[in-house]
Amino acid sequence: MDIFTVLSGVVASAFLAGGVLALAGLGETISQRSGVFNLGIEGFMAIGGITAIATVLATGSLFAAVLAAAASGAAMGLFFAATIILWRVNQVVSGLAFAFLGTGLAAWIGTAYAGKPAEVSFEKFPIPGLSDIPFLGNALFNHPLPVYVTFFILPFVLNYVLFHTRFGLSILAVGENPNAADATGISVVPLRMACVVFGCTMAALSGAYLTLVFVPSWSEGITAGRGWIAIAMVIFAAYRPIRVTVSAFMFGLIVAVGFSAQTWGWNVPSAFLSALPYLVTLAFMVFPVWVKITGYRNARPEGLGVPFFSDTR
């Protein structure tokens, strides 16, 4: 096997592995841009993952599984949004509570599904003509359909909506200064709730991607801390959708290299390879501050984590 075939396989695996983080990170980006810090991603991912695998085993329909996962994330996200926006419970405490609630509930439900492979899953969908291009064909154009949507459609759509539409500018305004946005006539509470529900739905779809695309089965702890990596990734990417997706690919590349290293028989402890994505997460968080990259230190929305009180107008 020549080196180009090997590298093409590694890049293809990076896209596949990075899709989990990209979906969760894109949803978290919109949530944080609206001023809400969601630490519960891990729980929403777990709920989405178990809902997807349970649905596909019951119905045999991928469409029903994805729809059910999205609905579970939206329903749980609506409760989370009400907790932190309407009732103004501390965002950090609430996020942690939902992270533990989601993972615990998914583990309990998932007992009956542990080790059962999905009867159907998303298969590779090679793009005619493009998938035959040497090296690039397998690396970029020979993936399951969700990979194309995650990397080549969603980030650009969200980037356009966020920075080039009135609706997106309203989200940015609410995230920077909710009181000033309210004074200009923007409905802060409904907008923030919509963004939070969207973020939670995307996290649940990330879990569905995990159990229907990346690892078509369910096991307790399958999310393996990916929700926390997604949060760190959003901060590293300066809260921009396209940068978030690029960062997700980079993390996926690290995972792919780890898998390949074991296949190639590198004399590297498997525990180190498993810990490598988390070590890189810490490095990514420190690096922008260390080199003082312009745009990173000032990218955080001013209203992030600050509750909105409509009577303070």
C-alpha positions as CSV (number, residue, x, y, z in Angstrom):
1,M,0.0,0.0,0.0
2,D,1.6,3.3,-1.1
3,I,1.9,6.3,1.2
4,F,-0.8,8.4,-0.7
5,T,-3.4,5.7,-0.2
6,V,-2.5,5.6,3.5
7,L,-2.7,9.4,3.9
8,S,-6.0,9.5,1.9
9,G,-7.4,7.0,4.4
10,V,-6.3,9.0,7.4
11,V,-7.8,12.2,6.0
12,A,-11.1,10.3,5.3
13,S,-11.1,8.9,8.8
14,A,-10.5,12.5,10.2
15,F,-13.6,13.7,8.5
16,L,-15.6,10.8,9.9
17,A,-14.3,11.2,13.4
18,G,-14.5,15.0,13.4
19,G,-18.1,15.1,12.4
20,V,-19.2,14.3,15.9
21,L,-17.4,17.4,17.3
22,A,-18.4,19.6,14.4
23,L,-22.1,19.1,14.9
24,A,-21.9,19.7,18.7
25,G,-19.6,22.6,18.2
26,L,-21.7,24.4,15.6
27,G,-24.8,24.2,17.9
28,E,-22.7,25.5,20.9
29,T,-21.4,28.3,18.8
30,I,-24.9,29.6,18.1
31,S,-25.9,29.2,21.8
32,Q,-22.8,31.0,23.1
33,R,-23.2,33.8,20.5
34,S,-26.6,34.5,22.0
35,G,-25.1,34.8,25.4
36,V,-25.8,31.3,26.8
37,F,-23.0,29.0,28.0
38,N,-24.2,25.4,27.7
39,L,-22.0,22.9,29.6
40,G,-24.6,20.2,29.2
41,I,-23.5,19.1,25.7
42,E,-22.3,15.7,26.9
43,G,-25.7,14.9,28.3
44,F,-27.6,16.0,25.2
45,M,-25.2,14.0,23.0
46,A,-25.8,10.9,25.1
47,I,-29.6,11.3,24.9
48,G,-29.5,11.8,21.1
49,G,-27.3,8.8,20.7
50,I,-29.4,6.4,22.7
51,T,-32.6,7.8,21.1
52,A,-31.2,7.2,17.6
53,I,-30.1,3.7,18.3
54,A,-33.3,2.7,20.0
55,T,-35.4,4.1,17.2
56,V,-33.4,2.5,14.4
57,L,-33.6,-0.8,16.1
58,A,-37.4,-0.5,16.6
59,T,-38.3,0.9,13.2
60,G,-35.3,0.2,10.9
61,S,-35.6,3.7,9.6
62,L,-32.6,6.1,9.6
63,F,-34.9,9.1,8.9
64,A,-37.1,8.2,12.0
65,A,-33.9,7.7,14.1
66,V,-32.5,11.1,13.2
67,L,-35.9,12.8,13.7
68,A,-36.4,11.2,17.1
69,A,-32.9,12.2,18.2
70,A,-33.5,15.8,17.1
71,A,-36.8,15.8,18.9
72,S,-35.3,14.4,22.1
73,G,-32.6,17.1,22.1
74,A,-35.1,19.9,21.4
75,A,-37.5,18.7,24.2
76,M,-34.7,18.5,26.7
77,G,-33.2,21.7,25.4
78,L,-36.5,23.5,25.9
79,F,-36.4,22.5,29.5
80,F,-32.8,23.6,29.8
81,A,-33.6,26.9,28.1
82,A,-36.5,27.6,30.5
83,T,-34.2,26.8,33.5
84,I,-31.5,29.3,32.6
85,I,-33.4,32.0,30.7
86,L,-36.9,32.1,32.2
87,W,-36.0,31.0,35.8
88,R,-32.5,32.5,35.6
89,V,-30.7,29.6,37.3
90,N,-26.9,29.8,37.1
91,Q,-25.8,28.6,33.7
92,V,-22.8,26.7,34.8
93,V,-24.6,24.8,37.5
94,S,-27.6,24.1,35.2
95,G,-25.3,22.9,32.4
96,L,-23.4,20.5,34.7
97,A,-26.7,19.2,36.0
98,F,-28.1,18.5,32.5
99,A,-24.8,16.9,31.5
100,F,-25.1,14.4,34.4
101,L,-28.8,14.0,33.9
102,G,-28.4,13.2,30.2
103,T,-25.6,10.8,30.6
104,G,-27.2,9.0,33.5
105,L,-30.6,8.7,31.8
106,A,-29.0,7.5,28.6
107,A,-27.0,4.9,30.5
108,W,-30.1,3.6,32.2
109,I,-32.1,3.4,29.0
110,G,-29.2,2.0,27.1
111,T,-28.8,-1.1,29.3
112,A,-31.2,-2.9,27.0
113,Y,-29.3,-1.8,23.9
114,A,-25.7,-2.3,25.0
115,G,-23.6,-4.1,22.4
116,K,-26.4,-4.3,19.9
117,P,-25.2,-3.0,16.4
118,A,-27.5,-0.8,14.4
119,E,-29.5,-2.9,11.9
120,V,-29.1,0.0,9.4
121,S,-26.6,2.8,9.3
122,F,-25.4,5.5,7.0
123,E,-23.3,4.0,4.3
124,K,-20.7,5.7,2.2
125,F,-22.1,7.8,-0.6
126,P,-19.4,8.4,-3.2
127,I,-19.9,11.4,-5.4
128,P,-19.9,10.3,-9.1
129,G,-16.8,11.4,-10.9
130,L,-15.2,13.2,-7.9
131,S,-14.7,10.1,-5.8
132,D,-12.4,8.7,-8.6
133,I,-9.9,11.5,-8.3
134,P,-6.6,10.1,-7.0
135,F,-6.0,10.8,-3.3
136,L,-8.7,13.6,-3.0
137,G,-11.5,11.3,-4.2
138,N,-11.4,9.0,-1.2
139,A,-10.4,11.7,1.2
140,L,-13.1,14.2,0.4
141,F,-15.8,12.6,-1.8
142,N,-16.4,9.1,-0.4
143,H,-18.3,9.6,2.8
144,P,-21.7,9.0,4.4
145,L,-24.2,11.7,3.6
146,P,-24.1,13.3,7.1
147,V,-20.4,14.0,6.7
148,Y,-21.0,16.1,3.6
149,V,-23.8,18.1,5.3
150,T,-21.7,18.6,8.4
151,F,-18.5,19.8,6.8
152,F,-19.5,21.3,3.4
153,I,-23.0,22.8,4.0
154,L,-23.9,23.6,7.6
155,P,-20.9,25.7,8.6
156,F,-21.3,28.0,5.6
157,V,-25.0,28.3,6.0
158,L,-24.6,29.2,9.7
159,N,-21.8,31.6,9.0
160,Y,-23.9,33.4,6.4
161,V,-27.0,33.5,8.7
162,L,-24.9,34.7,11.7
163,F,-22.9,37.5,10.0
164,H,-24.9,38.4,6.9
165,T,-28.6,38.5,7.9
166,R,-30.7,40.6,10.2
167,F,-31.6,37.5,12.3
168,G,-28.0,36.7,12.8
169,L,-27.1,40.2,13.7
170,S,-29.9,40.1,16.3
171,I,-28.3,37.0,17.8
172,L,-24.9,38.8,18.0
173,A,-26.5,41.8,19.6
174,V,-28.3,39.8,22.2
175,G,-25.0,38.0,23.0
176,E,-23.0,41.2,23.4
177,N,-25.5,43.4,25.3
178,P,-29.0,42.0,25.9
179,N,-30.3,45.1,27.6
180,A,-29.2,47.3,24.7
181,A,-30.7,44.8,22.2
182,D,-34.0,44.8,24.2
183,A,-34.0,48.6,24.0
184,T,-33.9,48.5,20.2
185,G,-36.9,46.2,20.1
186,I,-35.2,42.8,19.8
187,S,-37.1,40.0,21.7
188,V,-34.2,38.8,23.8
189,V,-35.9,35.9,25.7
190,P,-37.5,34.1,22.7
191,L,-34.3,34.6,20.6
192,R,-32.1,33.2,23.3
193,M,-34.4,30.3,23.9
194,A,-34.5,29.5,20.2
195,C,-30.7,29.5,20.0
196,V,-30.3,27.3,23.1
197,V,-32.9,24.8,21.8
198,F,-31.0,24.8,18.4
199,G,-27.7,24.1,20.2
200,C,-29.2,21.3,22.2
201,T,-30.8,19.8,19.1
202,M,-27.4,19.9,17.3
203,A,-25.8,18.2,20.3
204,A,-28.4,15.4,20.2
205,L,-27.8,15.0,16.4
206,S,-24.1,14.8,17.2
207,G,-25.0,11.8,19.4
208,A,-27.1,10.3,16.6
209,Y,-24.1,10.8,14.3
210,L,-22.0,8.9,16.8
211,T,-24.3,5.9,17.0
212,L,-25.5,5.8,13.3
213,V,-22.4,6.9,11.4
214,F,-19.1,6.7,13.4
215,V,-19.8,3.7,15.7
216,P,-23.1,2.1,14.6
217,S,-23.9,0.7,18.1
218,W,-24.5,1.8,21.7
219,S,-22.3,1.4,24.7
220,E,-22.3,3.3,28.0
221,G,-19.9,6.2,27.9
222,I,-19.8,6.2,24.1
223,T,-19.6,10.0,24.1
224,A,-16.2,9.7,25.9
225,G,-15.9,13.4,26.8
226,R,-16.5,14.7,23.3
227,G,-19.0,17.2,24.6
228,W,-16.3,18.9,26.7
229,I,-13.9,18.9,23.8
230,A,-16.6,20.6,21.6
231,I,-16.9,23.4,24.2
232,A,-13.2,24.0,24.3
233,M,-13.1,23.8,20.5
234,V,-15.7,26.6,20.2
235,I,-13.6,28.9,22.4
236,F,-10.4,28.1,20.4
237,A,-12.2,28.8,17.1
238,A,-13.2,32.2,18.3
239,Y,-17.0,31.4,18.1
240,R,-17.0,31.3,14.3
241,P,-18.8,28.4,12.5
242,I,-16.2,27.7,9.8
243,R,-13.3,27.8,12.2
244,V,-15.2,25.4,14.5
245,T,-15.5,23.0,11.6
246,V,-11.9,23.3,10.7
247,S,-11.0,22.7,14.4
248,A,-13.2,19.6,14.4
249,F,-11.4,18.2,11.4
250,M,-8.1,18.8,13.2
251,F,-9.3,16.9,16.3
252,G,-10.6,14.2,14.0
253,L,-7.1,14.0,12.4
254,I,-5.6,13.4,15.8
255,V,-8.0,10.6,16.4
256,A,-7.4,9.1,13.0
257,V,-3.6,9.2,13.5
258,G,-4.1,7.4,16.8
259,F,-6.1,4.7,15.2
260,S,-3.6,4.4,12.4
261,A,-0.7,4.3,14.8
262,Q,-2.1,1.2,16.4
263,T,-2.7,-0.4,13.0
264,W,0.8,0.4,11.8
265,G,2.2,-1.1,15.0
266,W,3.9,2.0,16.3
267,N,5.6,1.4,19.7
268,V,3.3,4.0,21.4
269,P,1.3,3.2,24.6
270,S,-2.4,2.9,23.7
271,A,-3.3,4.9,26.8
272,F,-1.3,7.8,25.5
273,L,-3.0,7.6,22.1
274,S,-6.4,7.6,23.9
275,A,-5.4,10.7,26.0
276,L,-3.9,12.6,23.0
277,P,-7.1,14.4,21.9
278,Y,-7.6,15.8,25.5
279,L,-3.9,16.8,25.7
280,V,-4.3,18.6,22.4
281,T,-7.5,20.3,23.7
282,L,-5.5,21.8,26.6
283,A,-2.8,22.9,24.1
284,F,-5.4,24.5,21.9
285,M,-6.8,26.5,24.8
286,V,-3.4,27.7,25.9
287,F,-1.8,28.5,22.5
288,P,-4.0,31.4,21.4
289,V,-3.4,33.2,24.8
290,W,0.3,32.4,24.7
291,V,0.9,33.9,21.3
292,K,-1.8,36.6,21.8
293,I,-3.5,35.9,18.4
294,T,-5.5,38.9,17.4
295,G,-9.2,38.2,17.5
296,Y,-9.1,35.3,20.0
297,R,-8.9,37.2,23.2
298,N,-11.7,39.6,22.3
299,A,-14.0,37.2,20.6
300,R,-15.9,36.1,23.7
301,P,-19.4,37.7,23.6
302,E,-19.7,40.3,26.4
303,G,-23.1,39.0,27.5
304,L,-22.0,35.3,27.7
305,G,-23.3,33.8,30.9
306,V,-25.1,37.0,32.0
307,P,-28.8,36.5,32.8
308,F,-31.2,39.0,31.2
309,F,-33.7,40.9,33.3
310,S,-36.3,42.7,31.3
311,D,-37.2,45.1,34.1
312,T,-33.7,46.6,34.0
313,R,-34.4,48.6,30.9
